[in-house]
């Protein structure tokens, strides 16, 4: 996500903005929010949702928050590389049925300042936000890629949850 979208100038060579994509995704998210539509954000989806609602991002985790946790794994992407703790009592916890899980990870940006109206409901061992949701669970976003790990029932359940929210 272009740092200019949250009031910063790009500071790292690997931050290569795609203005058309940012514009399109922000417009779609704002329409979904205006019409109370459910949203299921994956990876960049979490980042763009946070920015759309007024939050900020780390532009490049290895440069700004080097913790030793592998947030940018190499292929194959269908295997877990780090853990995430899930807050109990949240819609995400209800759907996953666990308070700790192993996830895949392929991102270099992450939530720095959380947007108003959201709460962090999952964190990596280094404290980086890995999941966020709004109060009623109609918006759930995660940094990992459950679509690449659908052989695990708990990840398939997330897609079923979203489809049911859309009904």
C-alpha positions in Angstrom: 0.0 0.0 0.0 1.4 3.4 -1.0 2.6 5.1 2.2 1.3 8.4 0.9 -2.2 6.9 1.5 -1.5 7.3 5.3 0.6 10.4 5.2 4.1 9.1 4.7 6.6 9.2 1.9 8.0 5.9 0.7 11.4 5.3 2.4 12.4 1.8 1.1 13.3 0.5 -2.4 10.9 -2.4 -2.0 7.9 -0.2 -1.5 6.6 0.0 -5.1 3.2 1.6 -5.1 0.5 0.6 -7.5 -1.7 3.7 -7.5 -4.5 2.2 -9.7 -4.8 -0.8 -7.4 -4.8 1.3 -4.2 -7.5 3.6 -5.7 -9.7 0.7 -6.8 -9.4 -1.3 -3.5 -9.9 1.8 -1.3 -13.0 2.7 -3.3 -14.4 -0.9 -3.1 -13.8 -1.0 0.7 -15.4 2.4 1.3 -18.5 1.2 -0.7 -18.6 -2.0 1.3 -18.4 -0.1 4.5 -21.0 2.5 3.5 -23.4 -0.4 2.7 -22.6 -2.5 5.8 -21.3 -5.4 3.7 -19.1 -8.1 5.2 -15.4 -8.0 4.4 -12.9 -10.8 4.6 -9.4 -9.3 4.2 -6.3 -11.5 3.5 -2.8 -10.1 3.8 -2.9 -6.9 1.7 -6.6 -6.9 2.5 -5.8 -6.3 6.2 -3.4 -3.6 5.3 -5.6 -1.7 2.9 -8.6 -2.0 5.3 -6.5 -0.5 8.1 -5.4 2.4 5.8 -8.9 2.9 4.5 -10.2 3.4 8.0 -7.4 5.8 9.1 -4.7 3.5 10.3 -1.0 3.4 9.5 1.4 0.7 8.4 5.0 -0.3 8.8 6.3 0.3 5.3 8.8 -2.5 5.5 9.0 -4.9 8.5 12.6 -6.0 8.1 13.7 -2.4 8.0 11.5 -1.0 10.7 10.6 -3.9 13.0 13.2 -6.7 12.6 12.2 -9.3 15.1 13.5 -12.6 13.8 10.0 -13.8 13.0 9.7 -14.9 9.4 6.9 -12.8 8.0 8.1 -13.2 4.4 8.5 -16.9 3.8 9.8 -18.5 0.6 7.8 -21.1 -1.4 6.0 -23.3 -0.8 3.3 -21.1 0.7 1.1 -23.9 2.0 3.1 -24.6 5.1 3.2 -22.7 8.4 6.2 -20.6 9.4 5.2 -18.9 12.7 2.6 -19.0 15.3 -0.3 -16.6 16.0 -2.2 -16.2 19.3 -5.9 -15.5 18.9 -7.9 -13.6 21.4 -10.6 -15.7 23.0 -14.2 -14.5 22.8 -13.8 -13.0 19.3 -15.6 -14.1 16.1 -12.3 -15.3 14.7 -11.7 -17.4 17.8 -15.2 -18.8 17.5 -14.6 -19.9 13.9 -11.1 -21.3 14.3 -11.8 -23.0 17.6 -8.3 -22.4 18.9 -6.4 -19.7 20.6 -3.1 -20.5 19.0 -2.2 -21.7 15.5 0.6 -21.9 13.0 0.3 -19.8 9.9 2.0 -19.2 6.6 3.2 -15.7 6.0 4.1 -13.6 3.0 4.1 -9.9 3.8 6.6 -7.0 4.4 4.0 -4.4 5.5 1.9 -4.6 8.7 -0.3 -2.6 11.0 1.7 0.1 12.8 -1.3 2.2 14.2 -4.6 0.5 14.3 -7.6 2.2 12.6 -10.5 3.3 14.8 -13.3 0.8 15.1 -11.1 -2.2 15.0 -9.3 -4.4 17.5 -6.3 -6.7 17.1 -7.4 -10.2 17.7 -4.3 -12.1 16.6 -0.6 -11.5 17.1 2.6 -13.1 16.0 5.2 -14.0 18.7 6.9 -10.6 18.0 3.7 -8.7 18.7 2.9 -7.8 15.1 -0.8 -7.7 14.4 -1.8 -10.8 12.4 -5.6 -10.5 12.6 -8.1 -7.7 13.2 -11.8 -7.4 13.2 -14.6 -4.9 13.9 -17.0 -5.2 16.8 -19.6 -7.5 15.2 -17.2 -9.6 13.2 -18.6 -8.5 9.9 -15.1 -7.5 9.0 -12.3 -10.0 9.7 -8.8 -9.5 8.3 -5.7 -11.6 8.6 -2.1 -11.3 7.5 -1.7 -15.0 6.7 -3.1 -16.8 3.6 -5.8 -19.3 4.6 -6.6 -19.8 0.9 -3.2 -21.5 0.5 -3.9 -23.9 3.5 -7.4 -25.1 2.8 -6.4 -28.7 3.4 -6.9 -27.7 7.1 -10.5 -27.6 8.1 -10.2 -24.6 10.4 -9.0 -22.5 7.4 -11.9 -23.7 5.2 -14.2 -22.7 8.1 -13.1 -19.0 7.7 -14.4 -19.0 4.1 -17.7 -20.6 5.2 -18.0 -18.0 7.9 -17.6 -15.2 5.4 -20.1 -16.7 2.9 -22.6 -17.1 5.7 -22.1 -13.4 6.8 -22.8 -12.4 3.2 -26.2 -14.2 3.1 
